[in-house]
């Protein structure tokens, strides 16, 4: 997904950009047609959307094909589930992985309970870490 402008973190348009980047990166990784895994990230204090879901993203790889949708159920889970406050998400989405504050911010978020991770993100493959900085570059 080619972007010409930066998007406000947490908006529907921003989540669409993130989901598209995740799909593009996953497809470029050469996924096994046998791979089926789900990822849900939900803002614990997220805005309720028109359809009753809350701010967040669901990303699925089903038989090697990636898809995503904006908005998740309050109790929706995936093989990997991240529950995060909107303020912690904002902070992390503005820090590149090379920023000295990045690792400390993740550690602090996990220790404070501002971010909870269930499941193993490595199930998705190492492509996920490669898109963080490009997302930061497109985020305001």
ZATI-965179 format. One record per residue: x, y, z of N, C-alpha, C, O in turn; residue in one letter. Coordinates in steps of 0.1 Angstrom, whole numbers, padded with zeros to 4 digits, always signed. Example, Ala and Ser with C-alpha at 12.3 -4.5 7.8 and 13.67 -1.06 7.14 Angstrom:
REM ZATI-965179
+0132-0057+0078+0123-0045+0078+0132-0033+0078+0142-0033+0085A/+0128-0022+0071+0137-0011+0071+0129+0000+0079+0134+0011+0080S/
This chain:
REM ZATI-965179
+0009-0012+0000+0000+0000+0000+0009+0012+0000+0016+0015+0010X/+0008+0020-0010+0016+0033-0011+0008+0044-0005-0003+0046-0008X/+0015+0051+0004+0008+0062+0011+0016+0075+0008+0028+0075+0008X/+0008+0085+0006+0014+0098+0003+0013+0108+0015+0019+0119+0015X/+0006+0104+0025+0004+0112+0037+0003+0104+0050+0001+0092+0049X/+0006+0111+0060+0005+0105+0073-0009+0104+0079-0017+0113+0076X/-0012+0094+0086-0026+0092+0092-0026+0093+0107-0016+0089+0113X/-0037+0097+0112-0038+0098+0127-0040+0084+0133-0049+0076+0129X/-0031+0081+0142-0031+0068+0148-0045+0065+0155-0050+0073+0162X/-0050+0053+0153-0062+0048+0159-0075+0051+0151-0085+0046+0154X/-0074+0058+0140-0086+0060+0131-0088+0048+0122-0079+0040+0121X/-0100+0048+0117-0103+0037+0108-0094+0036+0096-0089+0026+0091X/-0091+0048+0091-0082+0049+0079-0068+0044+0083-0061+0038+0075X/-0063+0047+0095-0050+0043+0100-0050+0028+0101-0041+0021+0097X/-0061+0022+0107-0061+0007+0109-0062+0001+0095-0056-0010+0093X/-0068+0007+0085-0068+0001+0072-0054+0001+0066-0050-0009+0059X/-0047+0012+0068-0033+0012+0063-0025+0001+0070-0017-0006+0063X/-0026+0000+0083-0019-0011+0090-0023-0025+0085-0014-0033+0082X/-0035-0027+0084-0040-0040+0079-0035-0043+0065-0030-0054+0062X/-0035-0033+0056-0030-0035+0043-0015-0038+0043-0010-0046+0035X/-0008-0031+0051+0007-0033+0052+0010-0047+0058+0019-0054+0053X/+0002-0051+0067+0003-0065+0073+0001-0075+0062+0009-0085+0060X/-0010-0074+0054-0013-0083+0043-0002-0083+0033+0003-0094+0028X/+0003-0071+0028+0013-0070+0018+0026-0077+0023+0033-0085+0016X/+0030-0074+0036+0042-0080+0042+0041-0095+0043+0050-0103+0040X/+0030-0100+0047+0027-0114+0049+0028-0122+0035+0034-0132+0034X/+0022-0116+0025+0022-0122+0012+0036-0122+0006+0040-0132+0000X/+0044-0112+0009+0058-0111+0005+0067-0121+0012+0078-0123+0007X/+0063-0126+0023+0071-0135+0031+0070-0149+0025+0078-0157+0029X/+0061-0152+0017+0059-0165+0011+0053-0175+0021+0059-0185+0025X/+0041-0172+0025+0034-0180+0035+0031-0194+0030+0028-0196+0018X/+0032-0204+0039+0028-0217+0036+0013-0218+0034+0006-0212+0041X/+0008-0226+0023-0006-0227+0022-0013-0235+0033-0025-0236+0034X/-0004-0241+0042-0010-0248+0053-0011-0239+0066-0017-0243+0076X/-0006-0226+0065-0006-0218+0076-0020-0211+0079-0026-0205+0070X/-0025-0214+0091-0037-0207+0095-0035-0202+0109-0032-0210+0119X/-0036-0189+0111-0033-0183+0124-0041-0169+0125-0043-0163+0115X/-0045-0166+0137-0053-0153+0139-0046-0144+0149-0040-0149+0158X/-0048-0131+0147-0042-0121+0155-0052-0110+0158-0059-0105+0148X/-0054-0107+0170-0064-0096+0174-0057-0086+0183-0050-0090+0192X/-0058-0074+0179-0053-0063+0188-0065-0054+0191-0072-0049+0182X/-0068-0052+0204-0080-0045+0208-0075-0034+0218-0067-0036+0227X/-0081-0022+0216-0079-0011+0225-0088-0013+0237-0101-0013+0235X/-0083-0015+0248-0092-0018+0260-0101-0006+0264-0111-0008+0270X/-0097+0005+0260-0105+0017+0262-0109+0023+0249-0111+0035+0248X/-0110+0015+0239-0113+0019+0225-0127+0024+0223-0136+0021+0231X/-0128+0032+0213-0141+0038+0209-0150+0027+0204-0146+0018+0197X/-0163+0028+0207-0173+0019+0202-0176+0024+0188-0180+0035+0186X/-0175+0015+0178-0178+0018+0164-0193+0016+0161-0200+0011+0169X/-0197+0021+0149-0211+0021+0146-0217+0007+0146-0229+0006+0149X/-0209-0003+0143-0215-0017+0142-0214-0024+0156-0218-0035+0157X/-0210-0016+0166-0209-0022+0180-0196-0028+0184-0194-0031+0195X/-0187-0029+0174-0174-0034+0177-0166-0022+0183-0170-0011+0184X/-0153-0025+0188-0145-0015+0193-0132-0014+0185-0129-0022+0177X/-0125-0002+0187-0112+0000+0180-0103-0012+0181-0101-0017+0192X/-0098-0016+0170-0089-0027+0170-0088-0033+0156-0095-0028+0147X/-0080-0044+0155-0079-0050+0142-0078-0065+0144-0073-0070+0154X/-0084-0072+0135-0083-0087+0134-0076-0090+0121-0080-0085+0110X/-0065-0098+0122-0057-0102+0111-0057-0117+0111-0053-0123+0121X/-0061-0123+0100-0061-0137+0099-0053-0141+0087-0053-0135+0076X/-0046-0153+0088-0040-0160+0077-0047-0173+0077-0046-0181+0086X/-0054-0175+0066-0062-0188+0065-0057-0195+0053-0059-0190+0041X/-0052-0207+0055-0046-0215+0044-0036-0206+0035-0036-0207+0023X/-0028-0198+0043-0018-0190+0036-0022-0177+0030-0014-0170+0024X/-0035-0174+0032-0040-0161+0026-0044-0151+0037-0052-0154+0046X/-0037-0140+0037-0039-0130+0048-0051-0121+0045-0053-0117+0033X/-0059-0118+0055-0070-0108+0055-0070-0101+0068-0065-0105+0078X/-0078-0089+0068-0079-0082+0080-0093-0075+0080-0099-0073+0070X/-0097-0070+0092-0108-0061+0093-0106-0052+0105-0099-0056+0115X/-0111-0040+0104-0111-0030+0114-0123-0032+0123-0134-0035+0118X/-0121-0031+0136-0132-0033+0146-0132-0047+0151-0132-0057+0143X/-0132-0049+0164-0132-0062+0170-0142-0063+0181-0146-0052+0187X/-0147-0075+0184-0156-0076+0196-0149-0074+0209-0137-0076+0210X/-0156-0070+0219-0150-0067+0232-0143-0079+0238-0133-0077+0245X/-0147-0091+0235-0141-0103+0241-0135-0111+0230-0131-0123+0232X/-0133-0106+0218-0128-0114+0207-0113-0118+0209-0106-0110+0215X/-0110-0130+0206-0097-0135+0208-0091-0141+0195-0099-0144+0186X/-0078-0142+0194-0072-0149+0183-0061-0158+0189-0060-0159+0201X/-0054-0165+0180-0043-0173+0185-0033-0164+0192-0026-0168+0202X/-0032-0152+0187-0024-0141+0194-0034-0130+0197-0040-0125+0188X/-0034-0125+0209-0043-0114+0213-0035-0104+0221-0028-0107+0230X/-0036-0092+0216-0030-0080+0223-0041-0071+0228-0049-0066+0220X/-0041-0069+0241-0050-0059+0246-0041-0047+0251-0032-0049+0258X/-0045-0035+0247-0037-0024+0249-0045-0011+0251-0056-0010+0244X/-0041-0003+0259-0048+0010+0261-0044+0019+0249-0034+0017+0242X/-0053+0028+0246-0051+0037+0234-0039+0046+0236-0032+0049+0227X/-0036+0050+0249-0025+0058+0251-0012+0051+0250-0002+0056+0245X/-0011+0038+0254+0001+0030+0252+0003+0027+0237+0014+0028+0232X/-0008+0024+0230-0007+0022+0216-0001+0034+0209+0007+0033+0200X/-0006+0045+0213-0002+0058+0207+0013+0060+0209+0021+0063+0200X/+0018+0058+0221+0032+0059+0224+0040+0050+0216+0050+0054+0210X/+0036+0037+0215+0044+0027+0208+0044+0029+0193+0054+0026+0186X/+0033+0035+0188+0032+0037+0174+0039+0050+0169+0039+0053+0157X/+0045+0057+0178+0053+0068+0175+0068+0066+0177+0076+0075+0174X/+0072+0054+0182+0086+0051+0184+0091+0041+0175+0085+0030+0173X/+0102+0044+0167+0108+0034+0159+0116+0024+0167+0119+0027+0179X/+0118+0012+0161+0125+0002+0169+0139+0006+0172+0145+0000+0182X/+0145+0015+0165+0159+0019+0168+0159+0030+0179+0170+0034+0183X/+0148+0036+0182+0147+0046+0193+0151+0039+0206+0145+0029+0210X/+0160+0045+0214+0164+0039+0226+0153+0037+0236+0153+0029+0245X/+0142+0045+0235+0131+0044+0244+0121+0033+0240+0113+0029+0248X/+0123+0027+0228+0113+0017+0223+0112+0005+0232+0101+0001+0237X/+0123-0002+0235+0123-0014+0243+0118-0011+0257+0111-0019+0263X/+0123+0000+0263+0118+0004+0276+0103+0007+0277+0097+0003+0287X/+0098+0013+0266+0084+0016+0266+0075+0003+0265+0065+0002+0271X/+0080-0007+0257+0073-0020+0256+0074-0027+0270+0063-0032+0275X/+0085-0027+0276+0087-0033+0289+0078-0027+0300+0071-0034+0307X/+0077-0014+0300+0069-0006+0309+0054-0009+0307+0046-0011+0316X/+0050-0010+0294+0036-0012+0291+0032-0026+0295+0021-0028+0301X/+0041-0036+0294+0038-0050+0298+0037-0050+0314+0029-0057+0319X/+0047-0044+0320+0047-0044+0335+0035-0037+0341+0030-0041+0352X/+0031-0026+0335+0020-0018+0341+0006-0024+0338-0004-0020+0344X/+0006-0033+0328-0007-0039+0324-0014-0031+0313-0025-0034+0308X/-0007-0020+0308-0012-0012+0297-0012-0020+0284-0019-0016+0275X/-0004-0030+0284-0004-0039+0272-0003-0054+0277+0005-0057+0286X/-0012-0062+0272-0012-0076+0276-0011-0084+0263-0019-0082+0254X/-0002-0094+0263+0000-0102+0251-0003-0117+0255+0003-0122+0264X/-0012-0123+0248-0015-0137+0249-0012-0144+0236-0016-0139+0226X/-0005-0155+0237-0001-0162+0225+0012-0158+0221+0018-0149+0227X/+0018-0164+0210+0031-0161+0206+0031-0154+0192+0028-0160+0182X/+0034-0141+0192+0035-0134+0179+0044-0140+0169+0042-0137+0157X/+0054-0148+0173+0063-0155+0163+0055-0164+0154+0060-0168+0144X/+0043-0168+0158+0035-0177+0150+0032-0171+0136+0030-0178+0126X/+0032-0157+0136+0029-0150+0123+0041-0150+0114+0040-0150+0102X/+0053-0151+0119+0065-0150+0111+0073-0138+0114+0067-0129+0121X/+0085-0137+0110+0093-0125+0113+0090-0112+0105+0096-0102+0108X/+0081-0113+0096+0077-0102+0088+0070-0091+0096+0071-0079+0093X/+0064-0095+0107+0056-0086+0115+0065-0074+0120+0061-0063+0120X/+0076-0078+0126+0085-0068+0131+0091-0059+0121+0095-0047+0124X/+0091-0063+0108+0096-0055+0097+0087-0043+0093+0092-0034+0086X/+0075-0044+0097+0066-0033+0093+0063-0022+0103+0057-0012+0100X/+0069-0024+0115+0066-0015+0126+0071-0001+0122+0064+0009+0123X/+0084+0000+0118+0090+0013+0115+0083+0020+0103+0081+0032+0104X/+0080+0013+0092+0072+0019+0081+0058+0025+0086+0054+0035+0082X/+0052+0018+0096+0039+0023+0101+0042+0035+0109+0034+0045+0108X/+0053+0036+0117+0056+0048+0125+0058+0060+0115+0053+0071+0118X/+0065+0057+0104+0067+0068+0095+0054+0074+0089+0054+0085+0084X/+0044+0066+0089+0031+0071+0083+0021+0075+0094+0009+0077+0091X/+0025+0076+0106+0016+0078+0117+0018+0092+0124+0030+0096+0126X/+0007+0099+0126+0008+0112+0134-0001+0110+0146-0003+0119+0154X/
